[in-house]
Amino acid sequence: MLDPRDLALFADAAIAFDLDGTLVDTAPDLLRALNAVIQPRGLEAVELDAVRAMVGRGARALLERAHAAQSRTLADPDDAVAEFIEIYKSDVAAHSRPFDGVEETLAWLKAQGSRLSVCTNKPSVLSDMLIRELGLSGYFDRIIGPERTTAKKPAADHLFDALGSGYGRAALVGDSEPDVASAAAAGLPSIVMSYGYSERPADSLGAGRVIHAFSDVPLALAELWRGTT
């Protein structure tokens, strides 16, 4: 349980969140678009469980991984990415939903005075659209996709651009290796959601905390920040 004395930790904090696999379960819609692109190119359809381990480094990486899994090479990456984005954004939130506890926890953090942002390798236009469709836009000061930063995760620049400036303490909440690496490069703590989309087990990524429910984010943050205040 969060100690009432820890509430002050959140008053001048900046917290960045990964999107896919952290805030929102987007795998069903990513799978829909992915299979629509790769099957006409002669690949077998990808299963839902498999796509969860392919997400996290952007649309091109997702397509390349799907090809590599079937011993194929993506021959037309620019065309394939453009096609994927068009198909995906045509119904971006058809089956995507926030994970349990996300809205309540974001509302609590914001009420404590924390500044919240999204730090994602998902194309910015798709991130904006998805967050708007799910009614989450009001929680975030900024949404920083790869086109809105000088270097995307795992680079520190991406996280710094998402956090902004003038905060007393900060952290990144994500689900995969690029999240942990970006926070480490920035010299900031990270939290990993065990339910997310990761190529490796969550407890092998080196995050400061691994948690299993989004509602546990405030307690995990307080535990990490106590040692820095």
C-alpha positions as CSV (number, residue, x, y, z in Angstrom):
1,M,0.0,0.0,0.0
2,L,1.2,3.5,-0.8
3,D,2.4,5.4,2.2
4,P,0.6,8.8,2.5
5,R,4.0,10.4,3.1
6,D,4.9,9.3,-0.4
7,L,2.3,11.5,-2.1
8,A,4.6,14.4,-2.3
9,L,6.9,12.4,-4.6
10,F,4.3,12.7,-7.4
11,A,3.7,16.5,-7.1
12,D,6.6,17.5,-9.4
13,A,7.2,14.3,-11.2
14,A,7.3,13.5,-14.9
15,I,6.3,10.0,-16.0
16,A,6.6,8.7,-19.6
17,F,4.7,5.6,-20.7
18,D,5.2,3.3,-23.6
19,L,2.0,2.7,-25.5
20,D,1.6,-0.7,-27.1
21,G,1.7,-3.4,-24.5
22,T,2.0,-1.0,-21.6
23,L,-1.1,1.3,-21.8
24,V,-3.1,-0.4,-24.5
25,D,-3.5,-4.0,-25.7
26,T,-3.1,-3.2,-29.4
27,A,-2.0,-6.7,-30.6
28,P,-5.3,-7.7,-32.2
29,D,-5.4,-4.6,-34.4
30,L,-1.7,-4.8,-35.2
31,L,-2.2,-8.4,-36.2
32,R,-5.1,-7.5,-38.4
33,A,-3.0,-5.0,-40.4
34,L,0.1,-7.2,-40.4
35,N,-1.6,-10.2,-41.9
36,A,-3.4,-8.0,-44.5
37,V,0.1,-6.8,-45.7
38,I,2.1,-10.1,-45.5
39,Q,-0.4,-12.6,-46.8
40,P,-0.6,-11.1,-50.3
41,R,3.2,-11.3,-50.3
42,G,3.1,-15.0,-49.9
43,L,3.6,-15.4,-46.2
44,E,1.4,-17.4,-43.8
45,A,-0.8,-15.5,-41.3
46,V,0.9,-14.7,-38.0
47,E,-0.8,-15.9,-34.8
48,L,-1.8,-13.4,-32.1
49,D,0.6,-14.8,-29.5
50,A,3.5,-14.5,-32.0
51,V,2.8,-10.9,-32.8
52,R,3.2,-9.8,-29.2
53,A,6.9,-10.6,-29.3
54,M,7.4,-8.7,-32.6
55,V,6.0,-5.3,-31.4
56,G,8.1,-2.5,-29.8
57,R,10.5,-1.2,-32.4
58,G,8.1,0.3,-34.9
59,A,6.1,-0.7,-38.0
60,R,9.1,-1.6,-40.2
61,A,10.7,-3.8,-37.6
62,L,7.3,-5.6,-37.1
63,L,7.1,-6.4,-40.8
64,E,10.8,-7.4,-41.0
65,R,10.3,-9.7,-38.0
66,A,7.3,-11.3,-39.5
67,H,9.2,-12.0,-42.7
68,A,12.3,-13.3,-40.8
69,A,10.1,-15.7,-38.8
70,Q,9.2,-17.4,-42.1
71,S,12.8,-17.2,-43.4
72,R,11.9,-14.4,-45.8
73,T,13.2,-10.9,-46.4
74,L,11.0,-7.8,-46.6
75,A,11.7,-6.7,-50.2
76,D,9.8,-3.5,-50.3
77,P,9.9,-2.0,-46.8
78,D,8.8,1.5,-47.7
79,D,5.7,0.3,-49.6
80,A,4.9,-2.3,-47.0
81,V,5.1,0.2,-44.1
82,A,2.9,2.7,-46.0
83,E,0.4,-0.1,-46.7
84,F,0.5,-1.3,-43.1
85,I,-0.2,2.2,-41.8
86,E,-3.1,2.8,-44.1
87,I,-4.8,-0.5,-43.2
88,Y,-4.1,-0.1,-39.5
89,K,-5.3,3.5,-39.2
90,S,-8.5,2.7,-41.1
91,D,-9.9,1.2,-37.9
92,V,-7.1,1.8,-35.3
93,A,-9.1,1.0,-32.2
94,A,-11.4,-1.7,-33.5
95,H,-10.2,-4.3,-31.0
96,S,-7.6,-2.3,-28.9
97,R,-8.4,-1.5,-25.3
98,P,-6.6,0.0,-22.3
99,F,-5.3,-2.6,-19.9
100,D,-7.1,-3.0,-16.6
101,G,-6.4,-0.1,-14.2
102,V,-4.9,2.2,-16.8
103,E,-7.5,5.0,-16.8
104,E,-7.9,5.0,-13.0
105,T,-4.2,5.1,-12.4
106,L,-3.5,7.8,-15.0
107,A,-6.3,9.9,-13.4
108,W,-4.8,9.4,-9.9
109,L,-1.3,10.3,-11.0
110,K,-2.5,13.4,-12.8
111,A,-4.5,14.4,-9.7
112,Q,-1.3,14.3,-7.6
113,G,0.3,16.8,-10.0
114,S,2.4,14.4,-12.1
115,R,3.0,15.3,-15.7
116,L,2.3,12.4,-18.0
117,S,3.5,11.7,-21.5
118,V,3.7,8.9,-24.1
119,C,7.1,7.8,-25.4
120,T,6.5,5.3,-28.2
121,N,8.1,3.9,-31.3
122,K,4.7,3.7,-32.9
123,P,4.3,6.3,-35.7
124,S,3.1,9.5,-34.1
125,V,0.0,9.9,-36.3
126,L,-1.2,6.4,-35.3
127,S,-0.4,7.1,-31.6
128,D,-2.4,10.3,-31.7
129,M,-5.3,8.6,-33.4
130,L,-5.4,5.6,-31.1
131,I,-5.1,7.6,-27.9
132,R,-7.9,10.0,-29.1
133,E,-10.2,7.1,-30.1
134,L,-9.8,5.5,-26.7
135,G,-10.5,8.7,-24.9
136,L,-7.1,9.0,-23.2
137,S,-5.8,12.2,-24.7
138,G,-6.6,14.4,-21.7
139,Y,-4.2,12.5,-19.5
140,F,-1.0,13.4,-21.5
141,D,0.9,16.6,-21.9
142,R,2.6,15.2,-25.0
143,I,2.8,12.2,-27.3
144,I,6.2,11.6,-28.7
145,G,6.5,9.1,-31.5
146,P,9.7,8.5,-33.5
147,E,9.1,11.4,-35.8
148,R,9.0,13.9,-33.0
149,T,12.4,13.2,-31.5
150,T,16.0,13.2,-32.8
151,A,16.6,9.5,-31.9
152,K,13.9,6.9,-31.0
153,K,14.1,4.4,-28.2
154,P,16.4,2.9,-27.0
155,A,18.1,6.4,-27.3
156,A,17.9,8.7,-24.3
157,D,16.7,11.6,-26.5
158,H,13.3,10.0,-27.0
159,L,12.7,9.8,-23.3
160,F,14.0,13.3,-22.6
161,D,11.7,14.8,-25.3
162,A,8.7,13.0,-23.8
163,L,9.4,14.1,-20.3
164,G,10.0,17.7,-21.0
165,S,11.8,19.9,-18.5
166,G,11.5,21.2,-14.9
167,Y,10.6,18.0,-13.1
168,G,11.9,17.0,-9.7
169,R,11.9,13.2,-10.5
170,A,11.1,11.1,-13.5
171,A,10.7,7.5,-14.7
172,L,9.7,5.5,-17.7
173,V,7.0,2.8,-17.6
174,G,7.2,0.3,-20.4
175,D,7.2,-3.4,-21.3
176,S,10.2,-4.2,-23.4
177,E,14.0,-3.9,-23.9
178,P,14.0,-0.5,-25.7
179,D,12.1,1.0,-22.8
180,V,14.6,-0.2,-20.2
181,A,17.5,0.8,-22.4
182,S,16.2,4.3,-23.1
183,A,15.7,4.9,-19.3
184,A,19.2,3.5,-18.5
185,A,20.7,5.8,-21.2
186,A,18.9,8.7,-19.6
187,G,20.1,7.8,-16.1
188,L,16.4,7.3,-15.0
189,P,14.6,4.4,-13.4
190,S,12.2,2.2,-15.3
191,I,9.3,-0.1,-14.6
192,V,8.3,-3.0,-16.8
193,M,4.8,-4.5,-17.1
194,S,5.0,-8.3,-17.1
195,Y,2.0,-8.6,-19.4
196,G,3.5,-6.6,-22.2
197,Y,5.0,-7.2,-25.6
198,S,8.6,-8.3,-25.1
199,E,11.0,-10.5,-27.0
200,R,12.6,-11.5,-23.6
201,P,11.1,-12.3,-20.2
202,A,10.3,-9.1,-18.3
203,D,12.4,-10.0,-15.4
204,S,15.5,-10.4,-17.6
205,L,15.4,-6.8,-18.9
206,G,17.0,-5.0,-16.0
207,A,14.2,-2.7,-15.0
208,G,14.1,-1.2,-11.5
209,R,10.7,-2.9,-11.0
210,V,8.7,-5.6,-12.8
211,I,5.0,-5.4,-11.9
212,H,2.0,-7.4,-13.0
213,A,-0.9,-4.9,-12.8
214,F,-1.0,-1.3,-14.0
215,S,-2.6,-0.2,-10.7
216,D,0.7,-1.0,-9.0
217,V,2.5,1.7,-10.9
218,P,2.3,4.4,-8.1
219,L,3.7,2.1,-5.5
220,A,6.5,0.9,-7.7
221,L,7.4,4.5,-8.6
222,A,7.4,5.5,-4.9
223,E,9.7,2.6,-4.1
224,L,12.1,3.7,-6.8
225,W,12.0,7.3,-5.9
226,R,12.4,7.0,-2.2
227,G,16.1,6.4,-2.7
228,T,16.6,9.6,-4.7
229,T,14.8,12.1,-2.4
